[in-house]
Amino acid sequence: EEKVSFANIKKALDMIQQCNPLPGNGFKVDTKTIYIVPDVYIFIEDNEVKISMNGNIEKRLKLNSENYELYKSGKLDDESKAVLKNKLKSFRLLQYSVSRRMITVEKIISFLVEYQIDYFRNGDPNRLKPLRLSDVADSLKLNKSTVSRAIANKYFQCEYGVFKFRYLIPRSYIKKGRQKISSTTIKNEMKEIIRLENKSNPYTDQQIYELLSEEGYNVSRRSVSLYRKECKIPSSRNRKIFQKKG
């Protein structure tokens, strides 16, 4: 039997937990870093929340000027001219589609900012009001699928960070009867429960689910696990901190 003190065991466990099980991943270079470019900038000026669309996105569409000048010159044969004419038509159609999509995006974000105005003025995620995609579509008289496609992979930047548009459309739950709350509120409540837990005997997802239910939050056990992972909170097993007895 090895005579090792608890302090040394604790020190070894702490070191092991900090080790990377896949150390080779740190040297991978085949994955290209993707930088998020916000589609919209939201800021407060003169106590008013304002929106600025990122115009550089539309400017990325460029027509080959040499081919365009060649097309206008009249020096091409009929077949070559027909090919360039078709390409020009496709470009104009793409340009129009992108322009229309940006108009739709601006309508949607304007609605979301107005709806979630308390969040932008205070920065408190708990101020985000529950909202459904169908509610946005109905308010703007748009098809739900149109809204869904328009906000897919779209980001906005404000003084609190860079977020997906869907951050402003949190799921809604019922608490204590008919009071609607957002998923963000549930996540924050869950974080608080974990913050106050006994670190030597942390709560399991089932126990967190039961505590939330006792507080009146109508949320499923599966959602608790999903939200914990979205918040990048380790499982109870990995949160456990060993303490010396006696």
N, C-alpha and C positions, 0 to 999 in steps of 0.2 A: 504493500500500500504506500502510495506516494504521500509524503507529508508536505502538503502545499497549503499555504494560508489562503483564507477566503479573499483577502485583498489581491493576491497574485492571480487567483482564478478570475476575479472580477476584471482585473487589468487585461488578462488574456482574452476574455470574452469581448470586452470593449474593442480590442484591437482586431479580433476576428470579424466583428460586425462591421467594421470600417473597410474591410478588404473587398476588393472587386472580384466577384466570381468569374468574370470574363475580362481579365486584364488586357487581352489582345485587342479588345474593341477600341481602346484608346488610341490605337495606331491606324485605324481604318481611315482611308482617304478617298475611298471610291464613292462616298455619299456627298453630294453637293449640298452646301449650306443654303437653305432657302430663307431669304429675308422677307419679312412681312412689310408690304407697302400699303399704308392705310388708304382706303378709298375716300374717306371723309375725315375732316378735321373739325372737332367740336371744341369751342372755347368760350370763355365768358369775357365780354367786353362791355364796359359801362353797365355792369350788373345785368346784362342780357346774355342769354345763351345763343351763340351764333354758329352757323354751319358753313364750312368751306369745302367744296368738292375738289378732289385731286384731279386737276385738268391734265396732268401729265399722262394719265392713263389713255385718254383719247388721242393725245399727240403721238403715241407710239405707232399709230396707224399711218404709214407713209406710202405714198405712191412713187414708183420709180419715174423720176422726172425725165430721164433720157428716153425711156420707152414712150412716155406721154407726148414728148415733143416730136418723136419719130412718127407717132400715130397722126399727129396734126399736120405734119409736113406734106403728106400726100405722096411720099416717095416709095411707099410700100405696094407690093402687089396685093390683089384682092384677098388672097388666103391669109397672108400675114396680118393684114389690116383687120380681118375678121377675128383672128386670134386675140390681138391686142384690144379690140373693141369688147370682146367677151370678158377679158381680164379686167378692163376698166369698169365694166358693168358690175362684176363681182365685187370689186373694191368699193364702189359707191354703195352697193347693197350692204356690205359689211360695215361701212362707215355709218350708214343710216341706222342699222340695227344697234350698233354700240351707242350711238347718240340717244336713241330711244330708250335703251336699257339704263343709261346714266340718268335720264329724266325720271324713269321709274324708281331708280335707287334713291334719288334725291327726294322724291315724294315720300318714300317709305321711311327714310331716316329722319325726315322733318317731322313726320307723324310720331315716330318713336321718341324723338327728343322731347317733343311737346308732352307726350303721354308720361314719360319718365323724368319730367323736369325736376322733381324733388331730388332725384339721384344726382343730376348734373350740378345742382346748386349746393349739395351737401357732401357728395362722395360716399355716402353710406349705402352699401349694397342692400341693406334692409329696407331702404326707401324704394327699391324696385317693385313696381306693382305687377301682380300676375297678369299675363296677357297670352292670348292664343293667336296662332298664325291666322286662323279664320277671322278673328276679330279685326286684325290689321287689314285683311283682304276686304272685309265687309265695309270698314270705315273708308277705305280708299276706292271702293267700287272696282276692285280688281279680282281676278281669279286667284284662288289660293295657291295653285301651282305656279302662277306667274310671280307671286310674292316669294315663294320658296326658291324659285330659280334665281330671282333677282338678288337675293341676299346670300346665296350660297358662296362661301369663301370670301365674303366681303368683311372688311375690318374698318373700325373707326378708331381714331385716336383722340383722347381728351387728357386733361391734366391728371387723371387717375390711372392712365395706362392705355394699352392698345387691346381692343376686344373685338370679338366677332359680333356682327349685328344681332345674332341670336341671343347674346348676353342680355339684350334689352327685351327679350321675349321669354321670360322665365316661366316655367310650369307653375300651375296653381294647385294648391291643396286646401283642404278644409280643416280649420282648427276650431274646436269647441262650437260646433253647430254650423253657422253659415259664414263665419269670418274667413275670407280667402287670404292665403299667404303665398309667397313665392318660394320656389325651390332654394333660392339664395338664402332666405331666412332660415330654412331647415338646415342648410349646410352650416351656417353660422352657429345655430343652436347645437349642432352636432360637434363642432369644433370646441365649443365651450364645455360640453360634457366631457370630451376627451381631455381638455386642459385641466379639468378639476378631478380627473380620475386618480385612483391609487396606482402609481406607476409600477408597483411591484405586482399588482393584480389588475391590469387594465381591462376595460370593458370589451366584450366580444361584440360583433355586429348585432347579434340577437339581443344582447342586453341593451345596446344603444337604441335599437328598435323599440324595446319595451319601455325605456325611459321616455322616448319621444311620444310614444302612445299615451303614457301616463300624463304627459303635458298637454295632450289633446291634439297632437299632430297626426293626421290621417295619412301615414306614409307606409309603404310596404317594406318588408324585410329586405327584399332585393334592391330597392332604391337606396337603402342605407349603405349597403356594400358599394353600390355604384357611385354614390356621392362621396364616400370615403376615398375611393380610388381617384375620383376627379379632383379631390382636394389634396391628392398626393400624401395621404396619411397612411402609414404602414398598418398592417394587421395587428391585432392585439398581441400576438406572439412576438412580433418584431418590435413592439412598443415596450415590452416588458423590461424593467430594470431590476436586476438582482440586488438585493440588499443583505448585508451581513446580519446574521441573527445573534441575539444576545449582546 
